[in-house]
């Protein structure tokens, strides 16, 4: 039995991670690194979004493999 995307959440997290990565590249092109008091906090936001997706993807891939093996 193949698990649905509702069960694994892998497609949603993968798409979200790619979008955060694109946002990080855009911020890298448009905004120089600057101290937080200058209002350039988008670096942190995009880094955390990308990192959380990259950290979560292996867990979801492993979970999908376990569900498929059942």
N, C-alpha and C positions, 0 to 999 in steps of 0.2 A: 504494500500500500504506500503510495507516494504521499508525503505530507503536504498539506496546502500551505500557501504563503501566510495564511492567517495563523497557522500553527508555528511556523518557524520564524517569521518576521525577517528573514534574511533579505528578501528583495527590498523591503522598506529601509532597512539599515544600510544596505549597499548603496541605494540611490541617495540616501541622506549623506553618507560619507563622501560620495563623489561630489555632491553639491557643496558640502563644506570645503572640500579640497579646491574646487573651482573658486569659491569665495576667498579662500586663503591666497590663491594665486592673484586674484584681482586686487586684494588688499596689498599684497606684496608689490604689485606694479604701481598702484596709485598712492599708497601712504608710506612715507619713510618711517623707520623706527624712531620713535620719539618717547619722551617720558609720559607717564599716564596723565599728568596734570595738563598736558596739551590736548587731551581729549582723544588720543589715538589708542582706544581700547579695543578696536576691532581685531587687532592682531591676536589678543588673548582669546576673544570669542571664537574666532575661526580656528585657532590652534586647538582649543578644547573640544570643539565640535568634531574636527577631523580626528583627533586622538581618541575620543570616545568611540567613534565608529571603527577605527582601526583596531582598537582593543576588543571591541565586542564582536567583530566579524568571526574570528576563529572559534569563539564559543558557540555562535549560531551555526557555523558550518559543522562543528562536532555534534551539536544537537540534532541537526537535520540528518546526519549520517546515522545516529542512533535511532531516530524515529523511522528511518527508511529500513533499517535492519530488522525491525520488529516484524 
